[in-house]
């Protein structure tokens, strides 16, 4: 059998190689401001999670699962820019779900039943419904901000429901994810913008959860690093509008930093 160019066989030509038709190149050229915003999101996500990694106990679910969610975030961006929008939304669901489960299992970290460790070994399921997760999170006594179950569900439910539909290939016509498609990866502006909106919505919901449970840890880390504190303030300046919960989280964190002297 004659060997073929993998760029042709795997359609990498239409993703990366073509100067005219390459989806990634067209997306970068057509959406420069959105690309910059995503770069800020990646930076904010890394800074926030490194703070938690540094301050939470070794093996804590939120800190430990960041290693998975960080690569999920990069993967969804890579897929979307390459013209694989439904697949990008599927990975985005994984990013969001694992991050939420990290917060859920943080209540059980270090307890004798080892629910988190059992889950990691495939011996226990996490709650599959956002209603159950919201109820569990709302009932916890370690919240830094007192919110009702309905407020948590309003943040988590809509984005998870949308992403779950895409994971099961539902709603393709409703959201026009196939509009302009053929049998190779393409840059589709409407699909790109829809995916980007869901990235921002998912990160907004995660920041909301971290504001409820981990502002003290983030503040403790930033208090020890002036440079990181300044970087967080600058990221807040550019992300407050598209991701308001990130701005509110950082506002709460800065109050704690100031109080601690």
TALIN-V455661 format. One line per field, one symbol per residue. ss: DSSP state (~ for helix, > for strand, _ for the rest). phi: phi as a letter, one per 40 degrees, with the letter a starting at -180 (. if undefined). burial: # if it has 24 or more other ideal C-beta (glycine too) atoms within 12 Angstrom, else .. Layout:
ss: ???
phi: ???
burial: ???
This chain:
ss: _____~~~~__~~~~~~_____~~~~~~~~_~~~~~~~~~~~~~~~~~~~~~~~~_____~~~~~~~~~~~~~~~~~~~~~___~~~~~~~~~~~~~~~~~~~~~~________~~~~~~_________~~~~~~~~~__________~~~~~~~~~~~~~~~~~~~_____________________~~~~~~~~~~~~~~~~~~~~~~~~~_~~~~~~~~~__~~~~~~~~~~~~~~____~~~~~~~~~~~~~~~~__
phi: .ccbccccccgcdccbccccbcccccccccbcccccccccccccccccccccdccccdgcdccccddcccccccccccccccgbccccccccccdccccccdcdcccbcgcccfdccccccgbaccdcbcccccccccccccccbcbcdcccccccccccccccdcdcgcgccdbfcbcgcbcbcbcbdcccccccdccccccdcccdccccbbccccccccccacccccccccccdcbdccbcccccdcdcccccccccg
burial: ..........#.####.....######...#..##.##.#################...#######.###.######################################.....##..#......##..#..##.###.#..###.#....##.###.######.#........#.#......#####..#############################.###....##.###.##.###.##.#########..##....
